[in-house]
Structures are given as C-alpha cells and as structure tokens.
C-alpha cells in the first residue's frame, strides 16, 4: 500500500508538471523539470498552496454572502472552518507519520493537505451556490 501511494504521488507530480498552466508574471512552477525528491516535495507543497488559496477565496465569498443573513451564520461557518482546519492538519499528520524521517514525508503530507483542501473547497462551492439561491 505504501509503495502504491508513493508511486501515485510521483506520477501525479510528474503528470501535473506536463500540464500545469503558468500564470503570467509568475515564477517557474516547482513542478516543472524537477524530478528529484526535493522537487516532488516542492511540487506537492506548491499544489497545496494553490488549493489553499482557492479555498480561502471561496470561504471569503461565502462569508460575504452570509453577511446578508443572521449574524450567527457567519460565526457558525467560521467555527466550522477552524475545526475543519484542525481536523485536516491532524489527519494529514497521521497519514504522513508512517514516513517519519523519510525524505518523502513532506510530499505525502502536502499531497494530503491539497487533496482534503480541494474537497473542502468543492463542498463550500456547493454551499455557496445554495446560499445564492
């Protein structure tokens, strides 16, 4: 199972490096042309940061939409988000713990953060669409 997970992360990083779009003016992606373990770690971290930025944008949009409702709705979302962040971080620490001391641990941890963050963003987008109705 560990070998499969490790292989999937390397394949994901490699394939994404082939198709990852570049922003104008942005620096070179760490996912392009860096096939070392340090490169895989940097790529996974980069993907997590992108996912986190996207989630924060949706969170801010959702908070703005909830401003038109009862003030408790924003507080409930804020509390849920804080608890979710704690859960995500603890879960990813747990998943990466079996690689403690290994050079792949940062990639495993960041990949987990990115995956969970992308899922949270999808859920918040669904909630945002419902709030806008």
C-alpha positions in Angstrom: 0.0 0.0 0.0 2.8 2.4 0.9 4.6 1.7 -2.4 1.3 2.4 -4.3 0.8 5.7 -2.5 4.3 6.8 -3.2 4.1 5.8 -6.8 0.8 7.7 -7.2 2.3 10.8 -5.7 5.3 10.7 -8.1 3.1 10.0 -11.1 0.7 12.9 -10.1 3.6 15.3 -9.7 5.2 14.3 -13.0 1.9 14.4 -15.0 0.9 17.7 -13.4 4.3 19.2 -14.4 3.4 18.5 -18.0 0.1 20.2 -18.0 0.3 22.8 -15.2 -0.7 26.2 -16.6 1.6 29.1 -15.8 0.3 32.5 -14.6 1.6 35.5 -16.4 4.4 37.0 -14.4 4.6 34.0 -12.1 7.8 32.3 -11.3 8.6 28.9 -12.7 6.5 26.2 -11.1 8.5 23.8 -8.9 6.5 21.0 -10.7 8.3 21.5 -14.0 11.6 19.9 -14.7 12.5 18.8 -11.2 12.4 15.0 -10.8 14.2 14.8 -7.5 12.6 14.0 -4.2 13.2 17.6 -3.1 11.4 18.6 -6.3 8.5 16.3 -5.6 8.2 17.8 -2.1 8.3 21.3 -3.5 5.7 20.4 -6.2 3.3 18.9 -3.6 3.7 22.0 -1.4 3.0 24.3 -4.4 -0.2 22.4 -5.2 -1.3 22.6 -1.5 -0.7 26.4 -1.5 -2.7 26.7 -4.7 -5.6 24.6 -3.2 -5.4 26.7 0.0 -5.6 30.0 -1.9 -8.7 28.7 -3.9 -10.3 27.6 -0.6 -9.7 30.9 1.0 -11.3 32.8 -1.9 -14.4 30.6 -1.7 -14.5 31.0 2.1 -14.4 34.8 1.7 -17.2 34.7 -0.9 -19.3 32.5 1.3 -18.7 34.8 4.4 -19.7 37.8 2.3 -22.9 36.0 1.1 -23.8 35.0 4.7 -23.4 38.7 5.8 -26.9 39.2 4.5 -28.3 36.6 6.8 -28.5 36.3 10.5 -25.1 37.1 12.1 -25.0 33.6 13.6 -24.5 32.1 10.2 -21.1 33.7 9.7 -20.0 32.7 13.2 -21.1 29.1 12.6 -19.1 28.9 9.3 -16.1 30.5 11.0 -16.2 27.9 13.8 -16.7 25.0 11.4 -13.8 26.2 9.3 -11.5 26.4 12.3 -12.5 22.9 13.4 -12.1 21.6 9.9 -8.6 23.0 9.6 -7.6 21.3 12.8 -9.1 18.0 11.6 -7.4 18.3 8.2 -4.0 19.0 9.7 -4.3 16.2 12.3 -5.5 13.7 9.7 -2.6 14.6 7.3 -0.1 14.4 10.1 -1.5 10.9 10.9 -1.2 9.8 7.2 2.3 11.1 6.9 3.5 9.8 10.2 4.4 6.4 8.8 7.0 8.1 6.7 8.6 10.0 9.6 12.2 10.6 9.0 11.9 9.8 5.3 12.5 12.3 2.5 9.1 11.6 1.0 7.2 12.6 4.2 6.8 16.3 3.1 5.3 15.2 -0.2 2.9 12.8 1.4 1.8 15.5 4.0 1.4 18.2 1.4 -0.5 15.9 -1.0 -2.9 15.0 1.8 -3.4 18.7 2.6 -4.0 19.6 -1.0 -6.5 16.7 -1.5 -8.5 17.5 1.6 -8.5 21.2 0.9 -9.7 20.7 -2.7 -12.6 18.6 -1.3 -13.4 21.2 1.3 -13.5 23.9 -1.5 -15.9 21.8 -3.5 -18.2 21.5 -0.6 -18.1 25.2 0.2 -18.8 26.0 -3.5 -21.9 23.8 -3.3 -22.9 25.6 -0.1 -22.2 29.0 -1.7 -24.5 28.1 -4.7 -27.3 27.1 -2.3 -26.9 30.4 -0.3 -27.1 32.4 -3.5 -30.5 30.8 -4.5 
